[in-house]
Amino acid sequence: MGETFECGRCGACCRQPGFVRLEEGEAAALAACLGMDESAFAGEFTNLSPDRRSLMLKESPDGACILLGADNLCHANPAKPRQCRDFPHTWHNENSVLVCPELGGKR
């Protein structure tokens, strides 16, 4: 899936329920990208994952990723987590094809 994928920047994938887990070093990179210290970033933008093994990005009240802007762009795009960068090449879920216009979903 997604071998010839080209993101249309619609933000649909960033509005889906689920977890964006941060790998080691990603919180620091995101914080630096946003001009924050890592502790302040973690307090404002992350929660502890349910399994308590990593941080994950919070969701906005509407369920979208907290880093998704009104323009459908990631506020921290240069430092976005690997999970986000790898979509849909390395990971996707059963809803990806339904919601992503570039994968054949809603337009």
N, C-alpha and C positions, 0 to 999 in steps of 0.2 A: 504494500500500500504506500502511495505517496512517492514513488520513485521519481516522477516528473512533477511533483508538487511545487506550485509557486503560490506563496501566500498572497491573498488579496487584501490583507489588512482590515478584515471586517470585524475582528474581535470576538467572533462567535465562540472560538475555542476557549477564550478567556472568561466567558460567561457561563461555562458549564460547571456543574457541581463536581467537587473532587478536591484532592489535595495537591498542592505544589510544594513538594518537599525540597528543602534547601540542603545541598551537599556542603561538605566542609569547604569553607572559604567563600561561599556564595553570599552569605549575609554581609560579610565585610566588603565584598565587591559591590553589592547593591547599595550599601550604606555610602560608600565612597562615591558612587555614581550620583547619588541623590544629595551629596554634600553633607552627610550626617555622620556622627560617630556610630559605631556598630551597636552599642548598647541602646542608644536612642532609636535606631532603626528597628532593632529587635522588639523593643517595647511597643512601638507604634504600628509595625507592619507584620509581625509574626505571632504565631501561637506555637505551643509545644504540640507535636503530633500526638494522636491518640495512643500510639504505642510508646510514647515518651523517648523515642530514639533520635528525633531530629526536630528542627524547627520547620514550620510550614508557613506559607504566606496566608495572611488573613483574607477573608472575603469582605467585599463592600456589603452594605445592607441589602442591595439588590441581588447578591449572590455572585457578582463578578469578582475577578481578582482585584485586590486592593490597589494594584499598580496600573490597572487599565484606566486610561483617560477617556474623557468624553469624545475624543477624536479617534477612538479605537486603537490607540497606540500605547505601548507600554511606557510608563514614565521612566523606566530604567532599562530601556531596550539594549544599550551597549553591554550591560552586565546581567541580562536576564538569565534565570537559572537554566541549567542544562536540560531539565525536563521540558521547558518551554522551547528552547532552541531545537530540540530533537523531534518535536511534533511535525508531521506524523511519521517520520522516517523510522525512529526507534521505538516510539510508543504511540498508542492511540487506544481508544476504547470503543465499545459497541455503538456509542452515540456519535462518534466523530464523523462518520459518513452521513449521518442524518442532519447534523448541524453546520458542517463546514461546506460552504458553497463550492470551494475548490476541490472537494472530494466527492461532489455530487449531491450535497445537501440542499437545504432551503436557500432560495435566492430572493 
